[in-house]
Every structure is written in structure tokens, then in C-alpha cells.
Amino acid sequence: MVTRLSASDASFYQLENSATPMYVGSLSILRRPRSGLSYETLLATVEERLPQVPRYRQKVREVKLGLARPVWIDDRDFDITYHIRRSALPSPGTDAQLHDLIARIGSRPLDKSRPLWEMYLVEGLAKNRIALFTKSHQALVNGMAALEMGHVIADRTQKPPAFGEDIWIPAREPGTTSLVLGAVGDWFSGPRQQLGAVRSAVTGAVTNSGQLIDTAHRIADAARTFARGTAPSSPLNATVSRNRRFTVAGGSLEDYRQVRASYDCDVNDVVLAVIAGALRNWLLSRGEPVTPTATVRAMAPMSVYPELGADGAASAGQAISEVTPFLVDLPVGEGNAVVRLSQIAHATESHSTAASLVDARTIVTLSGFAPPTLHAMGTRVASSFPARQFNLLITNVPGAQSQMYIAGTKLLETYAVPPLLHNQVLAIGVTSYCGNLHFGINADREAMSDVDELPGLLRESLDELLDAARS
């Protein structure tokens, strides 16, 4: 089946360069079962879930002379063993060695002649663990018609549910003439289709005043976001090289909830305040001038509830959530941790979607394991804004608070590996899962050689807030 890439998908596909690969990554740490997790078992698990993510068996074909946006076509030579690969750490594999491997794999763009994803089974990790790293192109995951692979291969029970037999027959690949004629046809039919879309939107707005009001609020939020202007000057903004550093941090979700309860705010506010405190101390450690009014502007997209059906449930195939843009100025110049939190909470509260944020307690109602898709959607939202409007990307999404499994293997930890955007040398992805928060920290190797300091600085920043809450 031939489907034209959307305008946003096409921009992700065409604007990619070797320094800033347009992918979103997900790192899962698993408890190695006694019998191990065989490569063949992983292949079988992914293969049976492929019908849920049909884009993962399609590749992009460009139209001659750029007459129209590229198209998705079935890959008649699809080879799952090309996409799912094995790797091993020298025994006993340390977390630092794993993070270095993820940084090296993450530095490489995906092969555009094949479906735009890769998965690595990493063996040899100490403490009886294995790792799974997935890279999916930003053009591949939109949260509606296309979910991230990590979303569909995770289960809530150790015994995976039964899936029907998958009989996939790839469609015939269109010829050059067919694609050119299709492009010409789109030129003629485009105006009529756009008029129909406008008419449909107007009809829907007239019959649903609540949706109209909600849409107006979000348009106003987007307008305010664009009106914020250029972000403040920061060492977080420099030319991005082709090489990466990756590290992780963690913490108990209960600690963040304790701070939230003490100061009547949201867990998301506490996360942003902790990051603000860590960035403040990182800047000071570098000898950077930090004035009392200094800020670092973050793009921190918000995950909000999807529109529910008449029965109060999300319909099958519907987007798991909506993600809206949110620019927040992190007050790194403020020395008092509680004041930093108060300022961030006030900024968040003024956002029109604050009342409908998805939280970790209700994520259980969403199908599969939502974080990989939500992180991808957050990155898409951020990528639609000029990078000069913010200093760094922070995606913070809720995950299931009960035990999850992949191929019958216990999922211990999950980390987002967010991409670096143009002239941004740091990106942070935060995931709540099973009572903990997991920070995935991706950075430019040259500009942030000291990124390994951030996990300790995050812990210190959280301790400041906990001490204040307990006093």
C-alpha cells in the first residue's frame, strides 16, 4: 500500500543530517531469565507484533524531481534479522560500558534504504541483566496511525497473550511513472481536499462547542509559545558534533510525590525544579556567570488525556494521548530550591492543559507500554518549533506503575534516549515506571564531556527539596 508522508513526517525525513539523526531511542533493562532471552525468542516476539505497527515493514520512496512528498511503500525484501541485532559487552559488562555502546549506536543515522528502525539485544550486562535498545525514526512514529515498537512488545503479564497468525503479503512496489502520475494527481485534487477538510473542521466545531473552546485554548498556547522569542544565551547551545555521550539517573517516585504534597504542585513541576537545580550547579561548576535572574528555557511537552468516546473510553486505534508544547523558563539563577519550584509550578498552572495532564496513576488505562510513543510524540512537538526558541528538550511521560514484561522477561528499568536538536547539546527524557523515575540523558560528546556529573547533581537537587519539605 502506498501512502504519502505527512508534511511533518516529510520534514523529519528530509532535514536530517549526520550530526543530528532524527530518531527517538528507548533503552530497556531486563532481568535475564535462567534460560536467558534468546535472539530467536526476541525475533518471534517482534514478528508477531508487527501487524500492530505496519510502518515497521515499510520504507520511504522519494518521488522523482521532488514533485511531491515521499511515500511509504511495503519493503518487499523486508528482513527482520537486519533490523534486530545482537551485541555483547565484555564480561562483566558495566553500566558505563552499556551507556558508551548506546552513545555509539545512537550517533549513527538509520539506513534510509530500509524500514527506519533498529533494535539491539545487548548481552553480558552485570548483575544478571540484559538490555534492549530500539531506535525509530521520527517520521515513523506519530502516536496515532503509528506507535513506537517498544509500545507494543511490552506486556502486563509474564506469559504473552496469543496472537493470530500473521500472513503479510507486501504490495507491489510502484514504478517511477506511477509515482509521478500520483504526484500530478495530488496537485489537482489538493485544493478540493483541503476545502473538504476545512468544511469538516467547521462542522465539527459548530456541533461541539467544548471542543471549540479547547482548540482555541491550544491555539492560544501555541501562539504564546511562538511569541516567546529567542531563548537566552547558554553553553547548552553550540554546534552539535556527530558523537554522543549517554548516561542515566534514577530516583524514587515517592520522593517526588512527597515534595509535591508538601508544596501543592504537580510531580511534573518537581521534576522540572530538580532539573533546574542540577543545571544551576552544573553551570556553577563550569565557572559560568549565573545572575540571580538567569534562566534556561526548556521545551517540556505535556502529555494530556485523549478525547474519549461516548462510553468514556478511548476508541481502538485512537491516539494514546495528545502532546502539547510547553516552554518553561527554568530559574537557574535562583538559589532557593523551594522558590525555584514555586516559580515553575506557577508557570505550569497557567498552561491551559494543566488540568488534563496524564499522570502515572492513570496510565494503566492506556494500551501497551505508552512511554516510548509519548517520548516520540514529545520530540515531534519540539521539532516543530525553531530550536533557537529553547535551550534544551525535556520529555517527561508517565509509565505503568505495575510490573511489565518483554518476551516474558521482567522489565526492570526504562530510559528514553531523546535526540539532540539543532545547536542543542543536551536532551533529557524522564519516565516514571513501577515506583521509580528514570532519567535518560543524551549529550554531545565534545560540548558536554562532563555530562556524567548530571546524575549526582540531580540527586543533590532533589535532596534540597526533600530536606525543605521535611523541615
C-alpha angles and dihedrals in degrees: 000000000000117000125172117235114250117248092258093046090050092051092052090049098047102038096053117117135182093262096051110033110196100231137115118221135204126196118198123189112206134190105245108236120227092257091042127234105280123214088235092056091051091049091052093048094051093043093056091050096048093093087066091056105035092169088071089072094047132083133200121257119191122221116241116262090006091275091154141357116292120267136230112239133176113264102234089191095049110160115183092194089065091057099040111058138176127231134168137203122224105264125290089032113205128209089246090057090049092050091050090052091050090050092052094046090044092054092066123084118231122260105263093199090069138041106303104249143081135190127197126200104206116198132184098055113153124249093043095291138134130196136220120201122189128188119192125177116246089236089060101059123056100151093238115060091008128045128187116264093240088059095063104035095060119091135193093224131052091235107066116230118255117264126200121249112282113224105182119180111182116227119246112272111249119241125239092257092053092052092048092049090048090052091051090048090053090054091058098039096042099086093048092048092049091051090051091050092051091048091050092048092050092049091050092049093051093051096045113046093172091057089047091055091046091050091049090053092052093047088052090050091051091048091051089049093054090045093058091087128205119350119246119272112272141164084239087077117071139117109300117230127209093257131080144200120208131191138157140219133192143192144171114275087215090065090056091046090052091056090045092053092048095052103030097239138114128278087240089059090052091050091052091046091051091051090047091054092048092050090049092056091043090055091047091049088057093051092245116159107255112187121196090255097044117132139183113211116222130191101221108174114208124227110219134181118279119242106271128222126244090275091055095252133107112255122243113277092014121137109278090225144337121251120208128191120254126180114198128181107223108213098227090160092063111096097196113083094205093051089050090054092047092052093049093046090052091051092048094047091057092059111102094228096051093105093055101048116143110239135195094256095060099037087093088078091064119089122250120348105320105190099084091053094042091051089050091050091049090052091050090053092049092047091057090067126070108267090226089069093071139026101222144359121245118183114188117180136167122242135190115294093209128076116283130196136206116203088345091305122123114253108222104173137001128200132185117225101204119195124248113247127215111306092351115120099187136050127172128199118192123195129181113212135161096345097318141088117229120200118201109196119194119184144166110267097223102037096043106033087148096057090118087073092067099077091058092044091052090053091049091049092052091047089056090058094043092051090050092048093051096045 
